[in-house]
Amino acid sequence: AMSTPELRFDGRVAVITGGGRGLGRSYALLMAARGCKVVVNDLGGAIRGDGPDTSVAQSVVDEIVAAGGEAIANADSVATPEGGKAIIQAALDKWGRIDALIHNAGNVRYGTIREISYEDFKSVVDVHLMGAFHVVQAAFGPMCDQNFGRIVLTSSIGGVYGNNRCVNYGAAKSGMIGLSNVAALEGEPFNVKSNVIVPSAVTRMAEGIDISQYPPMDPELVAPVVAWMAHEACSVSGEMIASIAGRVAQVFLAETRGVYRPEWTMEDVAAACEAFHDKGPENPQVLDFGLHGHVDHITYSFGMARGG
C-alpha cells in the first residue's frame, strides 16, 4: 500500500503571533520540525497583556534551532499597525517571503458588561481583533503578489457562542470570523486561503478554571489541525474548524428555510416566529451557504420572493 507523503514546509516561511507559549508554541515547534522557517512573535508579557519579555519567544527559537530548525524571535506588539507591519517585515527581511500567518496572540481581562472598564474592553479587542487586522493587512500584499498564502485566525467557542464575563473576548473573537471571510474572498483569485481555528486546550488561558474533570487537552492535539490549515495541502477557505480534546469538526453559520410573505405586520412576524425558526426533521431544512453565502443568501431569498 502506498503511504501518504509527509506534509512538509520546506522553503516555506510562517509567522506565528503569540508563539512563545501554549498553543502558539506547539504550532511553531511542529511546523519547524516539518521544515518551516518560523518567526516566533511574542510580547512575553503577563496574560493581561502587560510588560514585554523577549526571552519567552527566544526560548522557543532556541528549542527550534537546537532541533536543527530555523527560527527568529520577534517581540513587537500586534496591537498597533506599526507593530503588525514590523512582525511581518521580520519575515520578509530575514527570508524574503511569508507563506503562512497564524494569529494566535491573545490576552484576557474578565468583567461583566455592566462592570468592565473601557480600557479592559479595548485592550482585548486591540490584541485579538485589531491585532489580526494589523498582521493580515501587512501579510496580504506579499501573499497575493506571490500567488500563495495561508492565513489562520484564532476564534473561540466564546466568540461563536459567547460566554459570561467575556464581552471583550467574545466580540473580538466573533469579529475574527468576519475578517477571515473577507480575506478568503479577496484572496480567492491569488490562492490565498484564510480559515479560523476554534481551539480548546489547557494553557495559561485556563487559569482559575477547574480542569480536574477534563479529558486530555494539550496544545499538541490542536497543532496538527492548525499546521494543516497553514499548509499548501489545505483545501478549504473561509471556514471555521474546531479542535477540542481530540475532536475535529467544522463549525458553520446556517439558516432555516424561512418564511416568505409579500407583506408583513408585526403580528404576522409574531405568528410566524415558530415557522421561521423551524429547522425541520431533515438536515436539508438547514441551509449552509459557505464562503459565497452573501451571494447565495440573496439569490435564495430573491427566488422565494419570485415564487421560485
C-alpha angles and dihedrals in degrees: 000000000000114000120225109257114251112260106237137176100213109159092010126120124209134188116207118188115206086020096147101081144011117358096359093053092051090050091050094049095047096046093045089051087056092054102270122144106227137202104205105205117190134145087207092216134136119291089262088062098253127142126008122244117180093193091077095063091037093057090057090048090051090052091051094046092047088055091053098262134123124246144140131205125236127184102184117130119248088208095084130053089235091052092049091050092048092052093054092040089058088064093044093047094049103037107009097238147050121216104166133030120191113184105199103141114124147155133200131220116167127212141128120255089254096050110029117113118237089239092055091047094048095043093061094043089049094055101038105032107018087039090056091052093047094055095036092053092048093048099040099076096050091045094050092044092056092042093236136087144136122205123189117186123188120235126164141216081254087063097043098040104013128232136219119270091009104096094134092047094043094050093046094046094049089047087058089065093058092046092051093049092054091047089050092051096044091042095051097093090049103048089251109143126193126192139164125237115209099197132183118191138141106257135130087296088072093061110139094017118115103241098168092110096044121115116233107304106168120158086243088073090059099040099078090052092052093042089054090049088053093047129092088241090067105116101187135075134184092024137127116225120190123207117186129157093333097317117117119192142156115249115202145171113245139183133212117236087258132203126279125208126163088227137011140206123194087253090054090054091050091049093047095047094101092045096051090048091053111122093179129221090273128068094235088071086075115071119210106189097180128195096343091045093127090063096037093048091056094042092049093046093047089050090057091049089052090051092254 
